[in-house]
Amino acid sequence: MKVFKIDDTSCGICFDVHYITGNYKNINIRVNGSGVVTVSANRRTDFDRVYDFVWSKRKWIYRNLQRVVTRQNNFADVMRGECLYLSGKKIPVSVKKGKGNKVVLSDETAQVTVRNTDISYVAKVILKWYGQLTYVQRIFDRCVERCTFIAHVPHLSMRISKNRLGTCYPSQNKIVLNSLLAAGEEHLAETVCLHELCHLIYSGHNKNFYTLLQKVQPDYKKYQKQAKEFFPSYYNALMQCGQ
């Protein structure tokens, strides 16, 4: 891997690009949650072609870098280990050293007891704690009641993920939801639940699927966009604690 710079002084755009080669078919650009720009290309691709491609996408890349900065600023206190989110509300975090690891909500404060008070360790304890909450289960149960088109209540399981908010397995009558849905506002979690429940009827994202989703959640477009912005950013903030 090598690093090269894109510097467009006329637009005030300047950033580094991490360049990797391999058995890739196309030239691909990625801006991750930490603001690192990566371009990958086939090892036989001429570097000038790669550079020109990145240059042509410089304004798009810069807009994404600005979004990363905004998200990092919005979650700066999370990255410092000072707070966490629950149901869209910012909850102050109080950390103390103890024999075990646990999170207890008390007087609108999250009291975190940990064996290791390192910020990154605390963040991992908080991530695990989300998986122990019944908050998402309760929202899911309410959504099931709204979806009168469901013949059999699906099995629900939880996991932590950066980008995958939910997955539906119609043949198994099973839905997997991201435990971090508990961090966001209730209507965001509801929209994800309803989205996956509609997949029990229509496995693909076709017209019939979106017609059904809009019937049960008229504002799904707005809420899906908010969910795709909030949850990955919050996940990144927790993972970057102490860095």
N, C-alpha and C positions, 0 to 999 in steps of 0.2 A: 504494500500500500504506500502511496505517496500523497502529498498534499500540495495543491496549487491554489492560487488566489484569483478571485474574480474582483476586479476593481474598476467600476464605472464612475469616475469622478463627476461626470456630467449629471448623474442622478443621485449621487451620494451613496451608491451601493458598493459595499465592500465586504467580502466574506471568504473564508477558507473552504476548500472542497477536498474531502477525503476520497481519493480515487483508488478503486480496487478492480482487479481484472480476474477473469475466470472463464468458465464455460457458459457465458451468458449469451442469449440470443439477441437481446436488445440493449440499448443504453438506458439505464434506469437511474432516476434521481430520488433521493429520500432525505427528508428533513425530520430528524427524530425529536422526541420530547425534550431533549437537552439542548437543542439548537445546533446539532452537528449535521452538516450537509455531506451526504455520501453519493457518489456517482459510481455505478458499476457498469462494466462493458466487457465484451469478449476480448481476450488477451491479444487477438490479432487485429483489433480495431485500431486504426491510426489515432494517435493522441490528439492531433489537431481537430479531428472530427469530433472527438469527445468534448474538447474544450469549446468548440463552436456550438455544440448542442447545449452545454451548460450556459454559455453566454446568452443564447437565445431564450433561455428560461430564467434569466437572472432576476427579472422583476417578480415572477411568480415565486421563486425561491425566497426573495427578500421579504415578500408579503408574509410568507409562512414563518420566516425567522422573527418578524415583528409580532406575529401571533404567539410564538413561543415566549418571547419576552413579556408580553402582556399576561399570559397564563402564569408565568413564573412570578411576576409581581403580585398577581391575585392570590397565589398560594404561597407567598414568601413566608408567612407565619406558620404554615403547615410544614414547610421545609426546615424551619428552625425548631420544630417539635413543640410549638406553643399551643397548637389547637388541632382539632379534628372536626370533621363534618358529620352530622347526623340529621337526616331528613331535611337537608338543605340549610341547616342552622350551624353556625360556627360555635363549637364548644371548646372553652379553654381547657388545656391539659395540665394536670398537676402530677409530677412524677416523683416517686419515692422508691428507695431500694428495699427489697423484701426477699423472702424465701422463694416465692412463686411468681408467676406472671399472670396478671389479671387486670381487667379494666372495669371500673365501677362508676356509674353515673350518680353524682350526688350534688344537689344544689346547682344544677346546670353546669357542673364541672366534671370532666372525665378524670377520675383519679386512677392513675396507672401505677401499679406495683410491678416491679421487674427485678430480676436477679442482676441485670446489667443495665446501668443507666445511660449507656451510650445512645445517642439520638437514633442512630440507624437501627439499633436493637429494639428500642421503644417502638419505632415505626412498624417493625415486623410483628410485634405483639399486637399492635392496633389492627393491622391487616388480618391477623388470625381472629381477633375479636369480632370483626364484622361477620365472619362465617358462623359465629355462635349466636347471632341475634335472630329473633323470630320476626323482625320487622318486615322483611321482604315476603316471608311466608304469609303474613296477614294480608298484605296488599294483593298477593297472588290469589289468595282464597276469595277475596272480594271481586277480583277480576273474573275468576271462574264463574261466579254467580251471575255476572253481567253477560257472559257469553253463553246464552241459552242454546246456541247451535252445537255445543259440545255434548256428546252422548255419554262419555265416561271421563271422569276427572283424571287428568294426567298425573303421573308421578313427577315430583319436583325434587331436584337436587341442586346444591349450591357449590360454587367454586370462585376463586379469585382470578381475575384476568384483567389485562390492561385494556384491550380493545373489544373483546367479545363480551357483549352485554347479555346476550341470551342465545340459546340454541334449542331448536325443536327437533325431536326425532319422532315423526308421526307414526312410523311403523311400530315403534316401541311404546307409543303413547307416553312419551317422556319429554320433559323440558328441563334444561339446565340454565340457571340464572347466575349472574355475577353477584357475589355477596356485597360488593361495593355499591350496589343499588341502594342500600340502606343509607348511604352518605348523601344522596341527592334528594331534591324535592320530590314529594310524593307523586306528583303528576308525571314526573320523568320515569319513575319506577313502574307506575301504572302503564305507561305507554309501551315500555319494553315488555311487560307481562302480556298485554293485549296483542302486541305484535307476534309474540311466539305462540300464543293461543290460536290466533288466526291461521298459523302455519299447520295446525292440526287438520284444517280443512283444505287449505291450498299450500302445498309444499314450496311452490315457487313464488317469486315476486311478480305475479302477473296482474292483469286488470282486475280480475275477480278478487284476488287477495286484497288489493288496496281498496276496493269498494267495500269489502267486509270490514277492513280495519278502520276506514273512515266512518263507518256506521257506528262502531263501538267507541271510537276516539276521533271525533271530528277535527281536533287540532294536532293530529299525530305528526304532521310535517314539522311544525314548529318545535314540538317537544322532542322529536327524534334528533333534530339538529342540535338542540341544547344538550341532550344526553351525550351525543357523540363528542361534544366539546368539553363537557364537565368531567365525565368519569375518567377518560384517559389522562387528562391533565392532573386530576386529583391523585390518580395512581402514580403518575410520574413524580409528583411532589412528595408523596410518602416514600417512594423508593430512593429519592435523592436526599432524604434527611441526613444531615451531618456531613454531606459532601462539600 
